[in-house]
Amino acid sequence: MRRRTVLALGVLALAAGCGTQAPPYQSEISLVVPGSSGGWGDSVAGELRTLIEGRRWARTVRVAGQGGEGAAAVARFVSAGRRTDLLVTDPALLAAAALSGAGPLLGRTAPLARLVGEWEVLVTSPDSPYRGFDRLAAALVKDPSAVPLAGGPSGGADHLLAGMVALGLGADVRLLGYTAFDDRRQAVAAVLDGRVPLAFGTPRDVADHVRAGRLRPLAVSSSERLDGLDAPTLSESGVRAVYADWAGLVAPAALTGGARDALLDLCAAVAGSAGWQGCCGRNGWAPMYLAGDDFGRWLSDEVRRTSQVLDALGLR
């Protein structure tokens, strides 16, 4: 079967700083989380608050919800104009901003750092006819609408990855059958109870079920195989894509050079700390530190590629 190169949503470097010195002390930081509460951004912000306050790198770290999603969340963040506000940014925010058709994220914020991510695992039931990724690939190419893939909300990280898989296989992406759940854990549960045949989940969502024989992994979205999951990468399977549900921080664009440098030092200290490495281990997160101008260039590519996949899916 002939397969095409798909847009890989950025190269996900896994390096984290080490041996960094204590950053300049911050009196107050507000971590602004867009969208509804209880999601990925809230989890990351909560862990950051615990670490930063615990190390006394700031007197107070507040986690503040931001009403609205996408462009609305960015607009409120920009209009606030507080140099102590940091916006928690992830693929869902980029997609929502792109779908809104409003102003660009990068022109109105200052990228600080990508900090962490979660790889994705495509799973099916043990008795599924998709015995391996090749069978799934053949079915997708033949009739994408007949292969329901499930994951989190429409336009989110899982939906983008499903589009990337279809693009990489040369399938008709606009016919892709995608079942959206409120979050990927619900999608994984739907595979377990037989409501859907395939779903995307994170390693922590699926690992116990895989070990117990309740789920079978078909592929992982990482650049290398993941420990404890006997499944090839998408790249090994003919889809040249590496993708994670990442989280990072951006600041107001008007931030002065000295203030931005201090926040970059803070991000470096977080990424290089044993506490952050321990946090990632507890949560099953992958450290993905990339900072400053390097993060800005990567984020620019990610914005463009997200828009391209959304267009291919027919979502805008």
N, C-alpha and C positions, 0 to 999 in steps of 0.2 A: 504494500500500500504506500503510495506516495504522500508524504506529509510536508507541509510548508513550515518555514520559520515563522514563529509568532512573535508579536511584540512582547519582550520580557520587561516587566514593569520595574526596571532599574536593577542594578547590580547590588545585592544586599550584602555589603561587607559586614563581617562578624567581629571585627576588631573592637576591643574596648581599651580605653586608656588605662595605664597602670602607673603607680608611683607618683600620682599627681599631688601637688601640694594643696593645702586648704584654700578655697576660693575666698575672694573678698566677702566680708560679712554683709548680708542683706537684712535690712530691718523688717521688710514685709514683702511677700510674694503672693500673688493670687493666680492660681492655676485655673484657667477658664475652660470648662468642658462644654462643648456645644451639644445640642440635641437632648434627647431624653436621658433621665438619670439611670444609673445602674448598669451601664454598659462598659465597654472596653476602656474608654477614656477615663471613666471614673475610677476604675481599678488601678490604672497606671498613675493617675493623679494622687490617689490615696497612698500608694506605696512611696511616691516621691515626697509627699508631705511627711510621712513617718521618718524617712531617711534624712531629709534636709533638716528637720527640726531636731531629730535625734543627734545629729552631728553638730548641731548649733551653727550651721552655715547661714541660718536666717532665724530671726526672733519668732516670726509668725508666718506660716504658710496656710493660706485659705484655699479651699477647693470650692469654686463658684460655678454653678450651672449657668448656662447661657441659652436663653430661649431661642428657638428657631434652629434651623440647620443650614448648612451650606452658606450661601451668600449672606443670608440674614444674620447668621451667627458671626461671620467675619465683619459685617457692617457694624454690628453692635460693639464688637471688640475694638475695631478701629476708631469708632466715634468716642469710646471711653477715653482713649488717649493716655492711659495711665502707664507709666514706664515699668511699674511693678507687675503688670498683668502679662501672663504668658498663656497663649492659646494652645491647648492640646490638639494636635493635628493628626489625622489618620486617613486611610483610604476612603472611609465613608464621608468625611468632610470634603475631600477633593471631588468625589463623585457628585455629592449634593450641590456643591458650588458650580460644577460644570453643567449639571442638569438645570440649574436655575437660570443660566444664561447671563448672570450679572458679572460684575467686575472680577478681575483675576485675584487670586489669593496672594501671589508673590509680589505684585506691584504695591500691595497695601500692608505687607508685613515684612519683618526681618527674620529669615530662617536662623534658628539657633542650632538644633541638633535632632537627629533621629536617634532614639535611645533603645528601642526594644521592638520585638515583633513576635508573631506566632505563625509558624508554618501551618500549612493545610494538608489534610489527608483525605483522599477520596476513598470512601468505604462503601461496601455493599454487604448483603446478608450472606451467610455461609452457603445457602442453597441457591444463590443467585445464578442465572445463566451466564453472567459476566464473570467467567472463571479467571480472566486476566484482563489487563488493560487493552490488549489487542482486540479482544472480542467487543469490548465497549467502543473502541475506536471505529471498528467496522460498522457497528450499529449506528453510531453518530453520523458517519459519512453517508450511510444509506438513507436514514430518515431521522434528522435531529429531533423532530417533534415527538418521536416515539420513544425517546430515551429521557425520562424525567430526571433531571438532576436537581437536588434540593440543597438549600443552604439558608443563610441569613437573608435580610431584607433585600428587596429589589434594588439594584444599583449599588449594593454594598460589595465588600471584598470578595465574598463567595461568588456572587453573580459575575463580577469582573473576571474571576478565575475561570468560571465555567465558559465565559465568552472566549477567553484566551485559549482554552483547551480546544474549543470548536474551531477557532481560527487556525490553530496550529495543525489541526487535522485536515483543514481544507473543507470543513463542513459548512453548510449554509447557516450562518450564525443567527440570522433573523428568524429562522424556524426553530431555534433551540428551545426545548421544553425545560423551563426552570420553575420550580416550586419554591416560593419564598416563605420563610418562617420568620417569626420575630427575632430569633437568634439561631445560631448554628447548633446549639445543644438540642433545641426542639427538632431540628432537621435530622440529627443523629437519632433521636428518640423515634422519629417516624420510620427510619430504616429498621430499627429494632422491633417495632410492632407491625411492620409489613405495610405501612401506608405508602411508602415510596421505596424505590429499589436502590437509589444511590444518593449519597449526601457528602458534603464537605464538612469536616470538623477539624479541630486542632488535635495535636497529639494527646493533650490532657483530656479532651472530650472522649477519645476513642480507645486509648491504650488499654484500659481495664477490660473493655468489651472485646478487644482483639485477643488479649491474653486468655480470656474465658471462652473464646471460640464463638462469641455472639456476633462478631463483625469480621469481615475480611477486607484488609486494605488493598487497594489496587494501585495507587501511586501517591507520592508525596511531592509537594511543591518546592522543596528545598533544593539546594545545589548538590547536596550529597545525601545519601541514605541516612535515615534517622535510626538511632539505637532503639531496639525494642519493637520495631515495626518492619516486618519482612515484606517490603514493597519497594519497587524501583522509583527513581525520580521521574518526573514528567520528561525531563531531558533524555533520560535513558529510554523512555517509551516513545520517543519520536516527536515530542512537543517541546520545542526549545523555549522553555519558560521557567523562570525562577520567581517566586512570588510569596509574599508574607503579608499578613495583616499587621502593619507596623504602627508605631506611635512616636510622635516627636513633639517638639516645642517651637513655636514662632513667637516673636515679640512685635510690638508696634513698630511700623516702619520709621517713625520719627525718633527712635531711640538713638541717643548720642553714642559716639564711638567708645568712650570710656565705660558707659553703662552696658553697652552690648558686650564689650570685652569681659566685664565682670560676670555677666550671665553665661558667656561661653566658658569661662573658667569654672563656673558652678556646674555646668553640664559635663565638663570633662571630669570634675571631681566625683560627680555621681557615677558616671560610667566606669571610672577606675576604682571605685570603692568595693571592698569585700562585701559590704552590706547590700549593694545593688546586685552583685553577682549572686549572693545568697537569695535575694528576693526573686531574681529570675529563675533560679533553681526551684524554689518552692512553688512558683506559679507555672512552671513549664514554659517560660518565655525564653526566647533567644536574644542575647545581647546583640544589638545592631547599631553600635555607635558610629555616627557620621556627623561631623559638625561644620559650622561656619559656611564658607564659600563652597566647600565640597558638597555639603548637604543642600545648599541652595541650587547648585547645578543638578544634583540628583532629583530634587523636588521639581525643578522645572521640567525635566524629562518625564517625571511621574504624572504631572499635571497634563502634559500633552498626550501621553500614552493612555491615561485614564479616559480622556475625551475621545480618543480614537476607538477604544473598545466600546464605550457607551454608544458611539455612532454605529459601530458594526452590529451591536445588539438592537439597534433601532429604538433606543430609549430617549434620543433627543434629535 
